[in-house]
Amino acid sequence: MAGSPTEEVAFRGDDIIRDYIEKYSNWGRWGEDDELGALNHVGPEQIRAAAALVRIGKAVSMGLPLDLKGPQSGGFRANPLNMMTATGTDYLAGKQAVLPGGFGPSKGFGFSDDVLVTPNQAGTQWDSLAHIFWKGRMYNGFDAGHVTAGGSTRCGVEVLRESFVMRGVLLDVARHHGVDCLEPGYPISADHLDATASAQGVEIHTGDAIIVRTGMTETRRGNWGEYNGGPAPGLSLHTAPWLHAHDIAAIATDTWGCEVRPNEIDLFQPLHVVALVNMGIPFGEIWDLQAIGEDCAQDGTYEFLLSAAPLPITGAAGSPLNPLAIK
């Protein structure tokens, strides 16, 4: 007797995940102790080629401001809070603490200081390879138990601190489709990626970071609604073979979770399972791609040196950053 439709969808989903993992997993590819994953595709040759793309001398930020106006709704994560611990108003009122050696307001010297309180993945960020588990394991088969209250002893974001200098390629799928923003739930396929690249006159190379613009961050800015975890355009699960065939080093989008939501099978964030956990591809999320989209459309150049190092937070599952496209 056949199972219910829900059971059948789940069964097919399990089959797809199992098949993709068997075909495209990179566990052991760079050794049993490897923690860099697909960033191993970026070597001296790729970095030199990326550096040669700097011809104008211009940098474009792809990072959202870290402040209370960010996209977080407060349920799963809160927005960044910057708290001032020393202010100019205190200084002008003569209430600022005297510094070592007796220096302070009475001698003209003043200062400001502050503390940032934020989830590491509240804004523009990288997921580290310790962020997602599948069947009790993270990337390269490391046990999920490596992540404790003290952080992760394997695949923490700090191991990637020297790895995010590479060729970046903007694939402006929204602009290629002639829309301000792709519809929520729209799955971006491998064919869409190829068609966009072809229209833009750009080729995909080994070790590239693929940055996919859907238009979602800029069209939701200030009125975020269901941006966090709700329906969203994004990469289809079925781009996994394309990512593997092109030896992609990293992917980033202007959405909360990179992949299409609702998800295409009965599993939460299945592309994370295949591409992050098993292929070792870091995911960049909540990038602000409005300025770089406009810039690339204006000059017709969709490739650039990407500088996007995470903060070296020991054992972290992710990190905020300010990614720069340098032309």
N, C-alpha and C positions, 0 to 999 in steps of 0.2 A: 504493500500500500504506500502510495507516494506521501511524502511529508507535506506540511503546510507550505504555502508560498514563502513565508518568512524563513522556514527551515531550509528550503531549496536555495534561496538567495544566499544564506549564510554558508551553505555547503559549497556553492560555486565560488563564493568569496574566499573560503579557505583553500580551495583548489588553486585559485589564481595566485594568492599569496605564496603558497607552497611552491608553485611552478616558478614564479619570479625569483624567489629566494634561491632555489636550486640553480637557476640559470645565471643569476647576476650577482650573487654574493661575492664580496671581496675579502671575506674572512680568511686570513692566512696568506693572502696574496703578497703582502709586504712583510711577512714574518709573524710569528705567533704573539710577539710583544708589541706589534704596531698599534699606535694610538692616533695616527694622523689620518688614516683612511684615504679618501680620494684626493686629499691634498698632497699625497705622494706624487700625483701627476704633475705637480708644479716643481720644476727643478731650475737650475741656473739658465738653461736654454729658454724656458718659458718666461722667466723673469726678465732676461735681457730683451726678449722680443716685446714684452709688455712695456718696458722702459722706452723702447724706440718709438712707441706710439705718442709720446709726449712731444708735440710739435709746436703748439701754440703757447703753452705756458699758462694754462687755465685750470682751476680746480672747481668742481661742482659738488656740493654736499648732497648726500642722499639720506641724511639723518633727520628725524623729527626732533624738535626741541624737547628737552627733558623738563616737564613742568606739569602742573595740575590740570592743564588743558588737554592732556594726552588722551589716547583712545581707551584707556582701561575703565571698566564700569565699576570696579571695586568688589565684584564678587569673587572672581578667580585671582585677579591681581589688582593692585592699586596703582594709581599714577605716581610718578616721581614727586617727592616733596623736598625742596631745598630750604633748609632752615638756617637762618642767619644767627651766628653765635657772637658776632661782633659787627657793629654797624656804624655808619657815618653819623647818624643822629646821636648815638651814645657819645661818640667822639666829640661832636660839636657841643654837647651838653657837659663835657668834662667828666663823664662817668665811665670812660673806658679804663680798663685795668692798666696799671703801670707795668711796663715790660722789664725784663731783667736788665740791671744796670741803671734803673731809675728813669728810663726813657718812657715817654707817654705824652698824653695831651698837654701837660704843662710845658713841655719843651717842643711842642708843635707836631710831634709824630703821632699818626693815627693809622688805623688799619681796619679792614673788614675781613671776616672769616665766616665759614659756613660748613654745613654738614648735609650731604645728600642721602636721603632715605628712599630707597627704591627697590622693587623687585628687579632682578637682573634682566628680565625679559619684558619689562613694562613698555618699552618703546622700541626703537630701531635696535636690532640685536642679532646675534648669532646663537643658534642652538649648538651646544657642544655635543660630542658623540656619547656623552654620558646622560643625555637628556631623556632618551626614550629606551624602553626595554621591550623585548619580545620573548615570550616563553622563558622569562627569568634571566635573560642575557642582554647586554648592550653590545655595541660594535666589537667585532673580532672575537666574540664569544666570552667576553669578560662578564663575570657574575654580577647581577644587579646589587648584590650585597656589598660590592666595593663602594657604593654610595651610602654613606651614613650621615648622622647629624653634623659631622665634622667636614663634610664634602666628599668628593669622590677621589679615590686613590688611583683610578684609571680613567683616562679619556676626559679629564677636567679641561675646561676651556683654556687654562694656562698653557697647555702643551701646544696650542695652536698660535701662540702669540707672535711667532715669526713667519707664519705660513700664509697670511692673507695679503700678499703683494703679488699680483698676477694680472693677466689680461681679463678685463671685464667686457662683456658684450650685453648691451641693452637690446632685448627683444620686446619692442613696443607693440604688443599684440592688440591693445585697445586702439591705438592710432591706426594700425594696419586694418582693423575692422571698421574704422571710420566712426568710432563712438568715444564719448568722454570716459565711459566706464563699461566694462563687460557686465552682463547681467549676473546677479547672484545665482550660483548653481551652475554657471557655465564652465564646462570642463575644457581646458586648453590641451589639445592633443599634440602628438608629435608632428602631425601634418601642419598644425597651426604654427608650431615653432619653426618648421622648415620654410613654410610660406612667408612668414614674417622676415626670417633671415634673408631669404632670396629677394624679397621686395626692398629690403634695406641695403642689399649689396654687401652683406657681411657673411663670412664663412666661420663655422665653429671649429675650434682647434682643441687638441688635447690640453687639459689643464686650465680650461677657461672657467670663469665664474659667469653663469648665465643669470641675468637680472631681468625678470619678466614684469613688465608694466601692465596692470589691468585697469588702472585709473581709480582704484578703490580708495586709497588713502586721501587723495586730493578731493574727491567728490564727497567724502564723508567727513572731512576736516571740520571740527567744531560742532558737528551733529552726528556723532559716531553711531548711535543706534545699536544695531546688532553686529557691529564690526567685529567684536570679540566673540568668536566661536559660532556666529550665526551664518546664514547663507552667504556665500561668497564665490566669485569666480576664482579659478586657480588651476594649478597643474593637475592633469588627470593622473590617476594611478598608472595608466597605460603609457605614460611617458617614461616609465622605468627602463624599458629596453633602449630607448633613445638616449637617455642619460648614460647608460652603460656603454653603448656603442660609440659614443663621442668622448668617453673618458672625461666627463665633466667633473671639475674639482669641487665646485660649490654652486648652490642655487640660492636666489633671493627674489622676493616679490614684495609688492606693496600691500599685502594682505596679512591678516592675523596669523595664518597658518600655512601659507604657500600653496597647499593643495585645495582642490575644489571642495566646497561644502554646500549642501549635504554631501557626505562622502559617497562614492559610487558603489561600495559594497557594505555589508553589515559588519563594519569594523571601524573603530575610531582612527582617523588619520592613517590610512593604510600605506600611503606613499612614504610617510615617515618610517614605517616599519621596514619597507623594502629598501628605500634609498638611503635613509640615515643610519638605521641599525645595521643593515646587512651590506650596503654598498659603501657606507662610511662617508656619505656626502653631507657636510654641514648645511643647515638650512638658515637662511637669513630672512627675517620676518619684520613686518611693519616698517619697511623702508619707504622713504618719501621720494617718489620718482617723478614728481611734477617738473622740477627744474631740469633734470637731466633729460627727460622726455622732450621738453621744449628745445633744449640746446641741441640735442642730436637731430631733431627734425629740421632745425635751422641750418646746421652746417653739413648735414648728411653723413656724419661720422658716428657710427654706433659702437665703436670699439675704443678702449681707453685703458690706461694704467689704472688698476683698482688698488687703492690702499685702504684696507679695512681690518686692521688688527683689533682683536678684542682686548679688553682690559685683562691683565694676567691675574685673575682672581683664582686663587688656588682651589682646585677641586670643584669649581662651579659648573653648573649644568648649562649656563649661558652667560652672555655678557652684553651690556650696552656698548654701542660704538657709534662713531661718526664716519661712515664710509665716504670716501672721496673718489670721484671720477676725475682723472687728471689727463688733460689733452695737450 
